[in-house]
Amino acid sequence: MKRTDPININELVAVFTRRLGIDGDLKRVRIYQAWDDVVGLRVAQATAKKFYREKDKILFCTMTSSPLANQLYFQSEVIKKRINEELQEDLVSKVVIR
């Protein structure tokens, strides 16, 4: 068996998930978890539905409370920035609050 240079475990996992076709699903889970971490427990519990559209990197979040949705709408740029910081890469270009 031929020896090769060592490979970083992160690279190995990325190759493995890409070959299995689950890299998009894992990305979505990471984004949804980052949403919950950034907005906090109460807002996360008030989030009825989350959807990530990968082609244009938009995160859609449907809230159970209209006043809360209105408040979050005005903070959506800050939330987007904090989600990307949490993920340590630019996976979200826009956050749409409904």
C-alpha positions, 0 to 999 in steps of 0.5 A, a space after each residue: 500500500 502506497 503511503 501519502 501525505 497526511 490529510 487534515 480530518 476536516 478535509 477528509 470529512 468534507 470529501 466524504 460528505 461530498 461523495 455521499 451527497 450530504 454536504 448540502 444537508 450538513 450545511 443547512 443543519 449548521 446554518 439552522 444551529 447558528 441561527 438558534 445560537 445567534 438569536 437566543 433560546 426565546 427567539 429560536 423557540 418562536 421560530 416556526 420554520 427555517 428554510 435555506 435556499 443554497 443557490 442564492 444563500 438566503 435564510 428564510 425564517 418564519 416567526 410565530 409572533 408578528 411583533 417579534 418578526 418586525 423587530 427581527 426584520 430591522 436587525 436582519 443585517 446584524 443577524 446575518 453577520 453574526 451567523 456568518 461569524 459563527 460559521 466562520 464562512 460566508 454561507 448566508 447572504 441575506 436573512 428574510 424574516 416572515 
